Amino acid sequence: MSVGGAAYRRSTPHRKAVIEQFEIFIGFLAFWGLILLVVTVWLEVTGQPALGWALGLLAVLLAIAGLWKLRRRVLRGEKDEFKG
């Protein structure tokens, strides 16, 4: 079974390459998200200020969610609705 399911298998080679780039970047952000989660939890447990780290984690999670949504749009082949 390949990555992305049936929609991925039906995609053009160019679209597959773009989707794979999204997946690489999502993985990169997920790695740093995990690091930020560990640091934030450690700071909370030890009683140190963790607000900045938690906000950084939130930003990474929002970026991952946005990239995931954009990846799904590319996978489905949806066009930008704002183009004239």
Solvent accessible surface area in square Angstrom, and as a share of the most:
residue,aa,sasa,rsa
1,M,220,0.98
2,S,47,0.31
3,V,91,0.52
4,G,32,0.31
5,G,23,0.22
6,A,50,0.39
7,A,31,0.24
8,Y,19,0.07
9,R,118,0.43
10,R,183,0.67
11,S,15,0.10
12,T,77,0.45
13,P,113,0.71
14,H,139,0.62
15,R,72,0.26
16,K,58,0.25
17,A,50,0.39
18,V,47,0.27
19,I,0,0.00
20,E,77,0.34
21,Q,115,0.51
22,F,30,0.13
23,E,48,0.21
24,I,115,0.58
25,F,99,0.41
26,I,19,0.10
27,G,38,0.36
28,F,111,0.46
29,L,24,0.12
30,A,48,0.37
31,F,107,0.45
32,W,113,0.39
33,G,7,0.06
34,L,106,0.53
35,I,64,0.33
36,L,27,0.14
37,L,84,0.42
38,V,89,0.51
39,V,41,0.24
40,T,14,0.08
41,V,77,0.44
42,W,154,0.54
43,L,21,0.10
44,E,112,0.50
45,V,113,0.65
46,T,59,0.34
47,G,67,0.64
48,Q,89,0.40
49,P,123,0.77
50,A,5,0.04
51,L,128,0.64
52,G,55,0.53
53,W,118,0.41
54,A,39,0.30
55,L,98,0.49
56,G,26,0.25
57,L,24,0.12
58,L,92,0.46
59,A,60,0.47
60,V,22,0.13
61,L,94,0.47
62,L,114,0.57
63,A,43,0.33
64,I,32,0.16
65,A,59,0.46
66,G,41,0.40
67,L,29,0.14
68,W,123,0.43
69,K,139,0.59
70,L,79,0.39
71,R,15,0.05
72,R,105,0.38
73,R,75,0.27
74,V,38,0.22
75,L,22,0.11
76,R,147,0.54
77,G,22,0.22
78,E,87,0.39
79,K,164,0.69
80,D,67,0.35
81,E,135,0.60
82,F,173,0.72
83,K,162,0.69
84,G,127,1.22
